[in-house]
């Protein structure tokens, strides 16, 4: 079976993103509303650095190996640290095994759950550029485009939502656990409301891991300043329905009769498998399509890292349970979206459409169901690369049963 079924999409380099870091979006082709955001409390992200099919393609390429990813990310992290004051360095650095690592990320806004590290909105332009360079070094071109698309959606809501609380959506934090190094293990944490990346990099072990990671999107479709339509989760939805459509009618009936589960971001989890279709029920082609879907979370770095992670998951794929509810066609003009979960010994992924716009209304833009999705990726056998045990949330939490945040 193919162990790394990835697609390469257009990507714009950091220079294009950094050039507009402090510039709010202008124009709204899909709806009108008055912006309530303060430009001093959010970080605007260039929407040209997203999955736009008309974006200029960068000449830069992703790292090809795990070692290259670790080396380049460590170098970018050191360059970022060099821009900071001593006080800022103390704020951004924590011990590698600090339990705060497990409680300082969430699918709730930053006003509800305190994040570790530094708020990008409090940094200078030079410091923000250097911070995003760390993210760019870590992620593949495709994953970086998805992440900046998520950030762009948050900024879009911050600019155009009718809610007075929307300004908090444009806030993102960066934190390091352990000293960034290309020899010693350390972690990068980056995120805000609809984003929570926990990446562990360990040259000695030869690994880069992303469990746990929270990816969310709201709205699912928006128009950037240049009038280009942006869909950060189009790849995930396309892969999800490619898998669904590959199933026989009998397999689909089993899949949709199962129980979709959810582990709340930033909280402990029993990793319930529930019921549904198992990997043992799939053909080799269907297993490949399922692995391609999981690669959207598991494979956010280089090709070698992705292949290694998918090979580990594939080894226990027969024991993995997949459940699905909601729509059966990828048509965002109908229904209330989809929910699915993938639960196995070495992978846990949940995708859930959020019913209710949660104070992020924009006239003419769908911000619920299809238009508002939260996802979680965790590794039951290796969360945080085994560096720390997940602590129970002490504040707001996503909670079980399909309501993971706002």
Buried (B, 14 or more C-beta within 10 A) or exposed (E): EBBBBBEEBBBBBBEBBBBBBBEBBEEBBBBEBEBBBEBEBBBBBBBBBBBBEEBEEBEEEBBEBBBBBBBBBBBBBBBBBEBBEEEBBEBBBBEBBBEBBBBBBBBBBBEBBEBBBBBBBBBEEEBBBBBBBBBBBBBBBBBBBBBBBBBBBBBBBBBBBBBEBBBBBBBBBBBBBBBBBBEBBBBBBBBBBBBBBBBBBBBEEEBBBBBBBBBBBBBBBBBBBBEBBBBBBBBBBBBBBBBBEBBEEEBBEBBBEBBBBBBBBBBBBEBBBBBBBBBEBBEEEBBBBBBBBBBBBBBBBBBBBBBBBBEBBBEBBEBBBBBBBBBBEBEBEEBBBBBBBBBBBBBBBBBBBBEEBBBBBBEEBBBBBBBBBBBBBBBBBBBBBBBBEBBEBEEBBBEBEBBBBB
